[in-house]
């Protein structure tokens, strides 16, 4: 086993509770274990089972990654990069808040949760797998299906934590296995098509982290059968930190917008899209504030 470390300094007003809420989704704690000051998470590091331990203390995040095997070259720099993404530190939320703190509906949401950042997944594939899993079902149902998928792949770190599978491990499954885990036929096809394309190099998910334009990523992902605009916008937000996806079709976003507008009923998708449009290039960050209004940080 090899262990690598890094410390990441956090900006004033950083909100650790948002990071912890995101990783606290699964109460069975098979792949993530969250406590008062941090979390442990099973993940694959360059194909090897690993456990990330992240602790918040005195204006910094302290990361330790225990890898079952060799961590590989330039591991400390790669760990810092992953950590900064997971913490949302690449998101320029200060500029967003300066611009909209006086907005009649959005301003109060910003004031209530100043410094809100969108927690990101360890890898883009994890974000896409979660987005496909969560299509048109509740968070609780998606968490259960995700747990079954992780158990099905059974990639486990020596600590006992399950690791989120990579594309190669999911591509090795078949539709019947995914169906037994709770995936619909359409979701099974989408997840397998995504995984196989990632393994084959048609979808270089990790390479796109280097700044590939969101429009190009979106176009490539939309070509995968079963992946639509909501899935792409959500995955771009959680996997790549892109803050301009229009999540107008999201039921929770629509419900929260109705509350923010003081309406008895939630607006429809078109009305929500029209309301979000002027906030470009921040529409997904606005959606995150609306999620937070419903205490939906874990999604």
C-alpha positions, 0 to 999 in steps of 0.5 A: 500500500502507498499513502499520499497526502496534500493540504488544500487551503480553503477560501474564507466562508467555505462551507464544508457542510455542503461537501459532507451532505453530498457524500452522506446520501447513502445511509448504509455507508458502504462506499462513503463514511461521513462524520463531523469533520470529514469523510472517507470514500472508496474510489479507484485511483488509476485502476487500483482500489483506494480510500480517500480520507478528507478532513476539514480543519483550520481553514484547510482540507487535509487529504490522505489517499491510501492506494492498494498498490503503487500510486504512480507518478506525480500522485501528489499533484493529481490528488490535489487536482482531484481534491480541488475539483471535489471541493468546488474550488474551481468555481468562481462563486464570488463573482456570481454572488457579487453580480446577483446578491441584489436580485429580488428572488436569487439575492435572499437565496445567496444571502442564506447560503453565501459561498455555496459551491457545487460538490463534484464527484471524484471522476466524470464517470461517477457523475455520469453514472449517477446522472443516468441512475437518477433519471426521473426517480427519487434520490432515495431510489437512485441511492439504492440502485447505486448501492446495488451497482457498487455491490455488483461490481464488488471493487473493494479497498483493503479498508472494507469500503466499496469503490465506485467502479470505473467504466471498464468494470461497468462495461464488463456487466450485462443488461440482465445484471444491471436489471437485477440491480434495479436499472430499467432497460433504457438506463441499462442500455445507456450506462453500458453504451457510455461505459463501452464508449469510454473504454473504447476511447470514443468518450475520453471522459478524463481527458476532457477535464483539461478544458475541452469546451462544454459544447463539445462534451455535450454534443458527444454525450448526447450522441449516446443512446439514452442520454438526454439534456438533463443528464448531460447538464447534471453530469457537466455540473457534477463531473466537470464543474460547468456552471451553465447547464440549464436544469429546467427539467429538474422537478426539484428545481421547478418546485423550489423556483415556485417557492422562490417566486411565491407561486402556489404551483411549480412552474413548468419546464418552459417557464423555468427555462425562460426564468433561468436563461438570463442567468447564463453563464451561471444557470446550474449554480442558480439551480444549486441554490434552488436545490439548497432551498429544498434541503436537497444538497445530497443530490 
